[in-house]
Amino acid sequence: MTEIAYAVEEHVAVITLAAPERRNALSVQMAGELTEAALTAEADPTVGAVVVTGGPHFCAGAARNVLADTGADPTEDRNYRNLGAVYDAFTRLGGIGLPTVAAVRGAAVGAGLNLALATDLRVVSRTARLLPGFAQIGIHPGGGHFTLLNRTAGREAAAAMGLFGEEVDGERAVQLGLAWAAYDDVSVEPEAIALARRVARDPALARRLVASFRHQTGPGGLPWAAAVELERAPQMWSLRRKHGASAAD
């Protein structure tokens, strides 16, 4: 990998976007490497959580040449696939069977905001800039942008940001429910990794927890009675693991 750094420590896989010269705008290559890194983490049974970060510049969105090529000929197969690769970068990350945390410093714009919103939890810099940016450059949002905003912060925030182009900083993002906590820049990645380590120390349990979490908190949610039944099997598994005969041996 040349545009993504990947490392595992204490059961946490840290995926770092590593093209600071373009503020981590998602090229086709970076998008492919990000997808590969996410699937690598999921395939590793010793990994219990993932943190994705861009260092001082989280992600400036899709690379302009990807957008320009698609606009020049949207039906050309290569252009269609290239834009799809950018979508895959955050849809795959958001769908892996591991708890995911975004550590956001600098700007998360357009597809970069989608990437942050695709994770289960966000830790941000107080001075982070979260903005859609699509309409501001004359294009319609992509990648399910309105859905990601709505499921994270609700309809009002989705309207303010997605329709009207409002930008929010890290502290406002916490107030809106777009992020869990805001810190000074130097603390963002350490705090995100510390959160991830809490669940990652038991990778098998982490994977069952996040599956139940997503089923119950996804669009539409679940009735309480259905949630009780959904949780029964993984809870029985965890009790058997902790207190069963094999645990006593």
N, C-alpha and C positions, 0 to 999 in steps of 0.2 A: 504494500500500500504506500502511495506517495503523497496523497492528499488527505489521508486520515491517519491518525496515530491511534494504536490500540494497545491497551495494557490491562492486565488483571492483577489485582492485589487484594488480599483478604476477601475473596469471593465477589469483588465488585469489578466489573469490566468498565473501564473508562474509555470512551470513544471521543477523540478530539479532532474537530475540523481544523485542518492545518494548511490553509492557504491565506495567510494574513494579508498578502499583497493585494487581494481583491475582497478583503473583509469576509472571506469564507463564502462568497457567492457560490451556489451549487452548480458546478459544471456537471456534465454527464459522467465524467470520470469520478469526481467526488461523490456524486449520488450513488454510483455503482459500488464504490468502496464503502460507503456508509451502510448500504444494504448488506454487503458482505460481512461487515463487522458486526452488525446486529444479529445476523443469522449465525455467525461464529459464536457469539456469546450464548445464544439460545441453545446451540448444540453442545456446549460445554457443561456437563452436569455439576461442575464445581462452582459455576457462576450463579449467584443468587440475586443480582441486581445489576442494572446498567446506569451509568451516568454519561450523558452526552454534553459536550461543551465546545465552545469555539475559542477559548481563551479570552483575550480582551475584546474580540469582535465576534459575537455569536454567529450570525449568518445574515448576509445582506440580501437574501432571496435567491431566485434562480439567476444564473449567469445571463447577462444581456444577450449574448450570442444565441443561446438556446431559445429565448423568447423571439428574437429577431428572425431566426431561421424558421421557426414554426409559423410566425406571422407571414413570412414570404410565401410559404406553401404549406398550409396546415395538413393537407391530405397526403403529402409526400411521406412515404413509409418511415424513412430515417428520422425526419423531423418529429413525426408523431411518436415514435418510440423514444426519442431523446427527451421530450417533455414528459412522457410517461415514466422514464427513469427517475426524474426529479420527484414526481409524485410517489414513486416506490420508496424513495429514501425515507420519507416520514410515515407512509402507511405501513411499511414493513416494520420500522422501529416501534410504531404504536401497536403493532399486532403481535410482537414476539411474546412468548410466555414467561416473561420476567418483569418485575417491577422496574420502571424506568423513571429517571429524574433528569431534567434539563437544568444545567447550571448556566445562567444567562448573564453575561456582561456585554456592554456595548449595545449594538442594535440587533433586534430580531425583526426582520422586515419581510413581508410577503410570504414566500415559501419558507423563509427562516422562522417566521412567526408560526406557520403551520407546523414546522419541525418541533418547536418548543411545546406547542399545544398538543401535539401527538403523544407526549409522554404522560405518565401518570401524575407527576408532581413537578413543580418548577420552583427553583431557588434563584433569586435574581439579585443583581446589583441595585442599590438604591437609585443609581443614575442610568440604569438600563433604559433603552428606548424600544417599546413594543408598538409597532405600527403596521397596518396592512400594506399601505403603499401601492396597492394595485391601481385604484382609480386615479391616484395622483400621477401615474405615468400613462394613463389613458387606456388601461386594460381591465377586463373583468376579473375578479378573484377566481382562483382555481384551487384544486386539491381539497374541495369540501370546506373552504375557509369559513363560511357562515356557520356551518354545523359545528366546527371545532370551537369557534368563539362562543356559540350559544350553549353548548354542553358544558363549557368551562365557567363562563361568567354570566350566562343568561341573555335574554333577548335584548334588554336595554343596552348592555355593553356591546353586544354583537351589532346592533344598529349604529351606535355611536362610532364604533371603530370601523366596521365593515362598510356601512353605507356612507357615513359622514366623514370618515378619514381621521377620526380622533387618534392622537398619539398619547400613550401613557408611559410614565416612568415606573421604576420598580416599586416605589412605595404606593403609588396609586394602583398598580397591578395587584398588590396584596389586598388593598381595600376592596377591589372589585372581585376578588376570588380568582384572578388569573394566575396567581402565584401564592406559594405558601409563606415565604419569608423573604425579606430584603436585607442585605448586608452591604458593608463596604466592599469594594472590588476585591481586595486581597482575601476576603473570607468566603467568597461565593463558592468556589470549587471545594475547599475543605469542608464547608458546611453541607454541601450537597453529597459529598462522599461519605461524611459521617452519618447522614440520614440513611443513605443506601446500605451502609454496613449493618445497620440495626436489623434489617430484614434479610440481608444477604448471608448472614452467618449460618443460616439454615436453608441452603438452596432448595431442597426438596419441598419444605414448607412454603418458602417464598413463592414458588411456582403455583402451588395450590391456592395460596392466599390471593394472588393477583388474578387468577382465573375467576374466583368467586367475586372479587371486588368488581371486575369489569362486567360480569353478568348482571350484577345487582345495581350498578350505577350507570350503565349504558343508557342510551336513549330509550325512554319509556319505562326503564327500571323493571322491577318485579313486584308483584303483590307480596305482602309480608309472608303469607302462608307458603307461597312458592319459594321464597328466599329461605325459609326454614328447611324445606326439603332439599333445596340446592346445597345448603351448607352441611347437611347431615352426613353425606358420604365422605367429604374431606375431613370433617371433624372426627368421624369414627376412625378414619385412617390415622389421624394424628394421635388419638387416644390409644389405639392399638400399638402404635409405634412407641409411645411413651411408657405405657403401663402393661403391655402384653407380655406373653411368656418369653418371647425372644429378647425383650428388653431386660428381663430379670436374669437371663442366663449370663 
